[in-house]
Amino acid sequence: MPRNSERTHFGFEDVSLADKQGRVDEVFRSVAGRYDLMNDLMSGGLHRAWKDALVNAVNPPKSDQSFALLDVAGGTGDIALRVVEAGGANVRATVCDINEDMLAVGRERIAELARDDAITFQQGNAETLPFADKSFDAVTIAFGIRNVPRIAHALKEAHRVLKLGGRFLCLEFSHVDMPVLDRLYELYSFNLIPAVGEAVTGDRAAYQYLVESIRKFPKPEQFAAMMRDAGFARVSFTKMTGGIVALHSGWRL
């Protein structure tokens, strides 16, 4: 079936695969300059603790051992920087993002911090990563995979570029499973986040999409099955903050 005739979702809308990629690009072009603020709005500031859990799971070596990380949809370089700073002198990170506006923010930020010796940026599509097989010790993606039109393709690509024994880690918003928290989170998501996003950035639609995209993302059990289908072994997930997010893990063995 031609790509432009395949269907997917953009938030709650039914759209073609080609249309989704263009519209997602526009969302992140709009918010690129305030992406970290966007994460604060989306998570109430909790994204920092969730990202700490991701970095702890990556567990970059603190010795002189070489270690190569690929952070997909990593735009501003936040995860890459955290991993490099948590590891030793030979930890290197590559940030791959399809959106050049996000990459520009990341390059500037990392250059200002004088960490461009350890972190590089590459424009690329998660569905067709521009890297050789078995290139990385770890692949991460944080709050990005739900924006990929063909998630199954992105998972297979992450598996392909991992070295044998390498680990894939995906941090993503999930489905709240606590009775009272679920209603509070629903109200917060659909009422406060778009309104505050509009007040701060002038772009309500971008935040409305991001909230809706969370609801359309597979539940952890379903996503774990997708990871197994992509070839990952020892697949697991850990829910955090009542299920607001989940940290998914799989290995190439």
N, C-alpha and C positions, 0 to 999 in steps of 0.2 A: 504494500500500500504506500503511495507517495506520502512523504512527510507532511505536505501541506493539506492532505485530506485526513490525517490522523487527528483525533480530538483529545483534549486534556482540559484542565481547569485553570482559570486565572482568578484566584479567590473563589467566589461562588459562581462565576460565569463559566459557561462552556465555550472553549475557544479552540482554534487549530494550534498544533504544536509550534508552527512558525510564528503565529501571532503572539503566543505566550512569551516566547523569548524576547521579542521586540518590546512588549509591554513591561516585562520584568526589567529589561535594560533601562527603560525610561524611569521606572520607580527608583532604581539605584542611582541613576544619573541625577535625579532630583534631590536625593537625600545624601549623596556622597560626602559633601562637606560637613554634614552633621550626623554621620553614621553612629559614632559613639554615643551621642545624645539620643539617637533613635533607640539604641539598645537599652539605655537607661529608661526611656519611656515605655518600651515594650516589657521590661522586666522589673520595673521599680528599683533598678540598681542591682538586682540580684545576679545579673549576668556575670559580674566579676567573680563571685563565688563559684558559679557553674563552670566558668572557664578555668578557674584554679583546679577544679576536679578533673577537667579534661587534660590539663598540663601534667597533673600528678599521674594520670593514667599513661600518658606518653612516656613519662619517666626518662627523659634524655640523660645519657651518661654524664656524670660530673667529672669523670676522668678525662684523659686525653684521647679516648676512643672516638673515632669518626662516627658521625650519626647524621643522616640526611632525612629531613622532614619535608613533606609536601603538604601545604595547607591550601585546600581547594576552596574557591569562593572566599578567599581570605583578604580581599580588597585592601583594607587599611593596615594590614600587617599586625594586628593585635595579637592573634594567637602565635604567629611566628616569633614575634618579639618575646612573648612570655616563655616560649619553649627555649629559645636561644639563651635567655637570661637565666633560666633554670638549670641549664646544662653546662658542660665544660667548654674548653676553648675550641674544640673541633666539631661542635654542633653547628650545622648549617641548615637553613630553611629556605625553601622556595615557595613563594606565594603565587598561586595561579588563579586568575579571575577573568571572567569574560568582559567585564566592564572597565573600560579604560579610565573613566572618571574616578572609580574607586581605587584603581591602581595608582593614579596620580597622587591621590591623598596619601596612600601608603608609602610611596617612594619619598615624598617630601618629608613625611613624619620620620621614617627610618634614617634618612640622610641627616636630619636635624639632630637625631640621637647618636649619630656616628656609628650606626650598626649595619651600614650597607656593605660592610666587609663580610658579614655573616648571613644577610638576608637579601635575596634577589627576587625580582618580580617578573612574571611572564604572563602575557595575555593569552588566554586559552579557554576552551569550552570543556566543562566537566564531562561531557558526553564523548569527547574525542581528545583526551589529554595529549599535549605535544611533548611527551616524554617516552623514552625507551622502556621496554619491559624490565621489571625487576630493578628499578632505579632508586627506590627509597626505603628507608627503614621503618617509616611510619607515614601514614596519610591521615590527615584530619580534615574535617569540614564542620564548621560551627554556624548554626542558624542559616545555612545556605542551601541544603539539599532539597528543601521543599520548594525552592524557586526553580529547580531544574525541570525542564519539560519532560524528559525521559529519565526518571530516577534509576530504573534498572540498568540503563546504559552507563550512567555515572558510577554505579556500584561495580559493574564489571571493569570499568576503566581503573578505578581505584585498586581493585584486586590485581589487575594486570601490571601496574607500575610498582607494586610492592615487591620487595625482595622476599625470598622464602624466609619464613619466621617473622615477617613484618606484621605490623598491627594497624588496622583501620579503626578510627574512632570518629564517631559522628555525634555531635551535640545538637539537639534539636528540640524545639517546643513540642509538647506532646498533649495528652488528654488528661485533664484533672480527674482524679478518681476518689476525691474526698467529698462527702455529701454537702457540707456547707461551703467549703472552699470553691467547689465547682460553680455555684451560683454567684458568689462574689467575684470570681475571676471572669465569668461571663459578662457581668455588668461592667467591670473594669475594662475589659477588652473592647467591647462594642460601644461603650458610651464615653469613657474617659480617654482612651488612647487616641482615637481619631480626632477628638476635639483638642486635646493637648498638642497633638502633632500639627494640627492646622495652626494653632496659636503660635507655636515655636518656629515652624518651618514654612507655613503657608501652604502646605500640601496635605490636605485631609485625605485625598484619594489614595495616596501612597500608603498611609497608615491603615486605612480601611482594607486595602488589599492584603497587607501583612497580617492583620488580624484574621481575615477570612482564610488566608493560606494555611494558617495553623490548624483550623478546623478541618481542612481537606487533607491534611497529612495523615498517612496511615498510623494506626495505633501501634504501640511498641511491638506487640506480638506479630503483627502483619509485616512490619518493617524488618524484624528479625528473620522472617521467612524469606523476604526479598534478598537479604544479605546472604543467606544460605544458597539461594538460587544463583547468586552471582559467584559462588565458589568459596565463600568465607567459611572457616572452621571455628569451632569453640565460640559461637556467636552468643552474646549475652547483652543485657541492657540493665541499667540502673535508673530507676525513677528518682527524681529529686523534687523537693518542695511540693509534695502532694501530687506529683505527676505533672506539674506545669512543664517540666522539661524531662528528657531522658538522655542518658549517655549510652550510646550503642557501641559495642566492641566486636570485632571479628579479626581473625588471623589468616594469613596466607601460609598454609602448611604443606 
